[in-house]
Amino acid sequence: MYFKFILYFAVTILVIWAMDSININQIFKKNANPIQARLFYFFLGLSMIYLITNFLYDLLSCTKIF
């Protein structure tokens, strides 16, 4: 379980770094509510962190690397 926590931490940093390259202003409508856009961006980041971490954890546990 300790390894999964470290994996969550590392993936969080990578997802934040990767999502920083997206120009969020061009994705949403011109008159969109900024709170809705930020909330969507936040949930998108959480979803990516969860999915990537679980994928890597399952991949590493199946190959028995750790």
One Martini backbone bead per residue (centre of mass of N, CA, C, O) as a GRO file, in nm:
protein
   66
    1MET     BB    1   0.055   0.065  -0.016
    2TYR     BB    2   0.301   0.251  -0.018
    3PHE     BB    3   0.351   0.238  -0.325
    4LYS     BB    4   0.080   0.367  -0.415
    5PHE     BB    5   0.130   0.643  -0.287
    6ILE     BB    6   0.380   0.711  -0.454
    7LEU     BB    7   0.238   0.682  -0.727
    8TYR     BB    8   0.032   0.905  -0.683
    9PHE     BB    9   0.235   1.133  -0.647
   10ALA     BB   10   0.383   1.107  -0.922
   11VAL     BB   11   0.130   1.129  -1.107
   12THR     BB   12   0.035   1.405  -1.013
   13ILE     BB   13   0.277   1.562  -1.116
   14LEU     BB   14   0.252   1.473  -1.416
   15VAL     BB   15  -0.039   1.574  -1.467
   16ILE     BB   16   0.006   1.869  -1.402
   17TRP     BB   17   0.230   1.912  -1.610
   18ALA     BB   18   0.057   1.823  -1.860
   19MET     BB   19  -0.195   2.022  -1.811
   20ASP     BB   20  -0.029   2.291  -1.847
   21SER     BB   21  -0.027   2.269  -2.177
   22ILE     BB   22  -0.318   2.351  -2.169
   23ASN     BB   23  -0.557   2.552  -2.334
   24ILE     BB   24  -0.847   2.618  -2.172
   25ASN     BB   25  -0.982   2.858  -2.337
   26GLN     BB   26  -1.029   2.683  -2.614
   27ILE     BB   27  -1.234   2.460  -2.508
   28PHE     BB   28  -1.437   2.659  -2.418
   29LYS     BB   29  -1.669   2.863  -2.409
   30LYS     BB   30  -1.696   3.198  -2.404
   31ASN     BB   31  -1.962   3.205  -2.181
   32ALA     BB   32  -1.851   3.042  -1.963
   33ASN     BB   33  -1.836   2.922  -1.661
   34PRO     BB   34  -1.554   2.921  -1.465
   35ILE     BB   35  -1.638   2.708  -1.254
   36GLN     BB   36  -1.704   2.480  -1.451
   37ALA     BB   37  -1.426   2.463  -1.585
   38ARG     BB   38  -1.260   2.404  -1.327
   39LEU     BB   39  -1.415   2.150  -1.242
   40PHE     BB   40  -1.358   1.987  -1.494
   41TYR     BB   41  -1.047   2.001  -1.474
   42PHE     BB   42  -1.030   1.864  -1.197
   43PHE     BB   43  -1.177   1.594  -1.273
   44LEU     BB   44  -0.984   1.521  -1.498
   45GLY     BB   45  -0.734   1.496  -1.320
   46LEU     BB   46  -0.841   1.281  -1.123
   47SER     BB   47  -0.898   1.067  -1.337
   48MET     BB   48  -0.610   1.039  -1.443
   49ILE     BB   49  -0.474   0.961  -1.181
   50TYR     BB   50  -0.637   0.705  -1.123
   51LEU     BB   51  -0.593   0.549  -1.393
   52ILE     BB   52  -0.282   0.550  -1.404
   53THR     BB   53  -0.221   0.425  -1.130
   54ASN     BB   54  -0.382   0.158  -1.168
   55PHE     BB   55  -0.237   0.067  -1.419
   56LEU     BB   56   0.052   0.055  -1.303
   57TYR     BB   57  -0.009  -0.130  -1.064
   58ASP     BB   58  -0.119  -0.370  -1.230
   59LEU     BB   59   0.126  -0.405  -1.410
   60LEU     BB   60   0.333  -0.455  -1.178
   61SER     BB   61   0.177  -0.694  -1.041
   62CYS     BB   62   0.178  -0.887  -1.291
   63THR     BB   63   0.505  -0.875  -1.328
   64LYS     BB   64   0.654  -0.870  -1.047
   65ILE     BB   65   0.858  -0.626  -0.975
   66PHE     BB   66   0.765  -0.564  -0.651
   0.00000   0.00000   0.00000
